[in-house]
Amino acid sequence: MPIEFAAFGRGKPLVLIAGPCVIESEDHVHRMACGIREAVGSDFVFKASFDKANRTSGDAYRGPGLREGLRILAGAKAEGFSILTDIHEASQAESVGEVADILQIPAFLCRQTDLLTAAGRTGRIVNIKKGQFVAPHDIHRAAEKVAATGNSQVLLTERGSSFGYNNLVVDIRGLRIMRDSGWPVIFDATHSVQLPSGAGGASGGQPQFIETLARAAVAAGVDGIFVETHDRPEAALSDGANALRLELLGEFWRRLRAIHQLVRPWAI
């Protein structure tokens, strides 16, 4: 069954959003979706981008594009997977909404009013990545732009804040602040360890800290975990430096679910 907004919130099981950064091929999407399902043994939301429009270098791989990307994601949806993917332009919202269960607003675009309202008008769940430049107590304004369309199915995702050059830091207080605004909160455990543009023409990362931050976020009471995973991070076409290796995902998820079960009665 496709994911519903009611799956997110206090007292509900922890939701997993997982997949590769970008669609590399139809075969890879199929293998990754099936591999994640086998690893976690439960429902999850499969994520992959059809276009990475904000790569560090203009020469970097961006993805197969809108039409081919949606065809591939529709195939995964037909296999029973819930789908999340990004939109970068308001004109993409309607066609993406016909396939994806969750439309994601990239962090760099979280204040773009036309993009937010176009996503809201699809009636789909909208996941807003909090920009690295946005304070936790300000991101609710982006959610309110979506809600103004009559669609209150909004998620807010923390993915770290800029900390000097080429570095991010996670303020755990922000998870509580975001949750207090009334919207479910997701923690992006892999982009939070990214080193933006930290590898010259690409972003670097510190994947050894993925689980450390994820454990802290779950203990704080978030509603879901977003994690980019890849079977071969060293060969990934985008963001491999901060991806969780697929073979580690199963135990990673079991440990996070155990923490969630412990803290759920006192979640924020």
C-alpha positions in Angstrom: 0.0 0.0 0.0 1.3 3.5 -0.8 2.5 5.5 2.2 -0.1 7.8 3.8 0.4 10.9 5.8 -1.2 9.2 8.8 1.9 7.0 9.0 3.9 9.9 10.4 3.4 11.2 13.9 3.5 10.7 17.6 2.9 7.1 18.7 3.5 5.7 15.1 6.3 3.4 14.0 9.4 5.0 12.8 9.3 5.6 9.0 12.3 4.8 6.8 13.0 6.7 3.6 15.9 5.1 1.8 17.4 4.7 -1.6 20.3 6.0 -3.9 20.8 9.7 -4.4 20.0 9.6 -8.1 18.5 7.2 -10.6 21.6 5.5 -12.2 19.7 2.9 -14.3 16.4 1.1 -14.3 18.2 -2.1 -13.2 19.9 -0.3 -10.4 16.6 1.1 -9.1 15.1 -2.3 -9.1 18.1 -4.0 -7.4 18.3 -1.2 -4.7 14.5 -1.2 -4.0 14.5 -5.0 -3.6 17.7 -5.0 -1.6 16.4 -2.4 0.8 13.2 -4.3 1.3 15.1 -7.5 2.0 17.5 -5.7 4.4 14.8 -4.0 6.6 12.0 -6.6 6.3 9.3 -4.0 6.5 7.6 -1.2 4.5 9.7 1.8 3.6 9.6 4.7 1.1 12.0 4.3 -1.8 13.8 7.5 -2.8 15.8 8.5 -5.9 16.1 11.7 -7.9 15.4 11.8 -11.6 17.5 15.0 -11.8 20.1 16.4 -9.5 19.9 20.0 -10.5 22.3 21.3 -7.8 25.4 19.3 -8.4 28.7 21.0 -7.4 30.1 20.7 -10.9 28.3 21.3 -14.2 30.0 18.2 -15.6 28.6 15.9 -12.9 26.0 13.3 -13.6 22.5 14.6 -13.0 20.2 11.7 -13.8 18.0 10.4 -16.6 15.7 13.4 -16.6 12.0 13.9 -15.9 10.3 11.7 -18.5 12.7 8.7 -18.3 13.0 9.0 -14.5 9.3 9.0 -13.9 9.0 5.9 -16.2 11.6 4.1 -14.1 10.0 5.2 -10.8 6.5 4.2 -12.0 8.0 0.7 -12.6 9.1 0.6 -8.9 5.7 1.8 -7.8 4.0 -0.9 -9.8 6.1 -3.4 -7.8 4.5 -2.1 -4.6 7.1 0.5 -3.4 6.1 3.9 -2.1 8.0 6.6 -4.0 9.7 9.9 -3.0 11.5 12.1 -5.5 12.5 15.8 -5.8 11.1 18.5 -7.9 13.1 21.6 -8.8 10.6 23.6 -10.9 6.9 24.3 -10.3 6.2 22.9 -13.8 7.3 19.5 -12.7 4.9 19.1 -9.8 1.8 17.8 -11.6 3.5 15.1 -13.6 5.7 14.0 -10.7 2.6 13.9 -8.5 1.0 11.3 -10.8 3.8 8.9 -9.8 5.4 9.9 -6.5 3.7 9.5 -3.2 5.9 12.2 -1.6 7.2 15.2 -3.5 10.4 16.5 -2.0 11.5 20.2 -2.0 15.3 20.3 -2.1 17.0 22.3 0.8 18.3 25.0 -1.5 14.8 25.6 -2.8 12.8 25.5 0.5 11.8 29.2 0.3 10.6 29.1 -3.3 7.0 30.0 -2.9 5.8 28.9 -6.4 7.5 25.5 -6.0 6.0 24.9 -2.6 2.5 25.9 -3.7 2.7 23.8 -6.9 3.7 20.8 -4.8 0.8 21.4 -2.4 -1.7 21.6 -5.1 -0.9 18.0 -6.2 -2.5 16.7 -3.0 0.5 14.5 -2.4 2.6 14.5 0.8 5.2 17.2 0.6 8.6 16.8 2.3 10.5 20.0 2.7 14.2 19.8 3.3 15.2 22.6 5.7 17.8 24.7 4.0 21.3 24.7 5.5 20.8 28.5 5.9 17.4 28.3 7.6 16.8 28.4 11.4 14.7 25.6 12.9 12.2 28.2 14.1 11.7 29.6 10.6 11.1 26.5 8.5 7.4 26.3 9.5 6.8 29.3 7.2 7.6 27.0 4.2 5.1 24.4 5.5 2.5 27.1 5.9 2.9 28.0 2.2 2.1 24.4 1.3 -0.8 24.3 3.7 -2.3 27.5 2.2 -3.2 25.4 -0.8 -5.5 23.3 1.3 -2.9 20.5 1.6 -1.7 20.0 5.2 0.3 16.8 4.4 3.7 18.3 5.1 6.9 16.8 6.5 9.9 18.8 7.6 13.4 17.3 7.2 16.5 18.3 9.1 19.7 17.8 7.1 22.3 19.9 9.0 23.2 23.6 9.0 26.1 25.4 7.4 29.0 25.6 9.8 31.7 27.6 8.2 32.9 26.5 4.8 32.4 22.9 3.5 30.9 21.7 6.7 27.6 21.0 8.4 26.5 20.7 12.0 23.3 19.2 13.5 21.7 21.1 16.4 19.5 18.4 18.1 17.5 21.2 19.7 16.3 22.1 16.3 14.4 18.8 16.0 12.3 19.8 19.0 11.8 23.3 17.7 10.7 22.0 14.3 8.3 19.4 15.9 6.8 22.1 18.1 5.6 23.9 15.0 3.1 21.1 14.5 4.6 19.1 11.6 6.1 15.7 11.6 9.9 15.8 11.5 12.3 13.5 9.5 16.0 13.4 10.1 18.3 13.1 7.1 21.2 11.1 8.5 23.3 11.0 5.3 23.2 14.6 4.0 23.9 15.7 7.6 27.4 14.2 7.3 28.0 15.7 3.9 30.9 18.0 3.4 29.4 20.3 0.7 31.8 20.8 -2.1 34.4 19.4 0.2 36.1 17.2 -2.4 36.9 19.9 -5.0 34.4 19.4 -7.8 32.1 17.2 -5.7 30.9 16.9 -2.1 32.7 14.8 0.4 31.3 13.1 3.5 31.9 11.5 6.9 29.8 8.3 6.7 31.3 7.0 10.0 29.0 9.5 11.8 25.7 8.5 10.1 24.6 6.1 12.8 25.8 8.4 15.6 23.6 11.2 14.5 20.7 9.0 13.5 20.7 7.4 17.0 20.6 10.9 18.6 17.7 12.0 16.4 15.6 8.9 17.1 16.3 9.3 20.8 15.0 12.9 20.5 11.8 11.6 19.0 11.8 12.2 15.3 9.0 10.6 13.1 11.3 9.1 10.4 14.8 8.6 9.1 16.0 9.5 5.6 19.1 7.7 4.5 20.8 7.5 1.2 22.1 4.0 0.6 24.0 2.4 -2.2 25.4 -1.1 -2.9 28.7 0.4 -4.0 29.1 3.9 -2.5 32.6 4.2 -4.0 31.1 3.9 -7.5 27.9 5.9 -6.9 27.2 8.6 -9.5 26.1 11.1 -6.9 26.8 11.6 -3.1 28.5 8.2 -2.6 30.9 9.9 -0.1 28.1 10.3 2.4 25.9 7.2 1.6 25.4 4.2 3.9 26.5 1.0 2.3 23.5 -1.2 1.7 24.9 -4.2 3.5 25.0 -2.2 6.7 21.4 -1.0 6.4 19.6 -3.9 8.0 21.4 -3.8 11.4 21.4 0.0 11.3 17.6 0.0 10.9 17.1 -2.6 13.6 19.1 -0.6 16.1 17.2 2.6 15.3 13.9 0.9 15.7 14.9 -0.5 19.1 15.7 3.0 20.3 12.4 4.3 18.9 10.5 1.6 20.7 12.2 2.6 24.0 11.6 6.4 23.7 8.2 6.4 21.8 6.1 7.0 25.0 8.0 10.2 25.7 8.6 11.4 22.1 8.7 15.1 21.5 
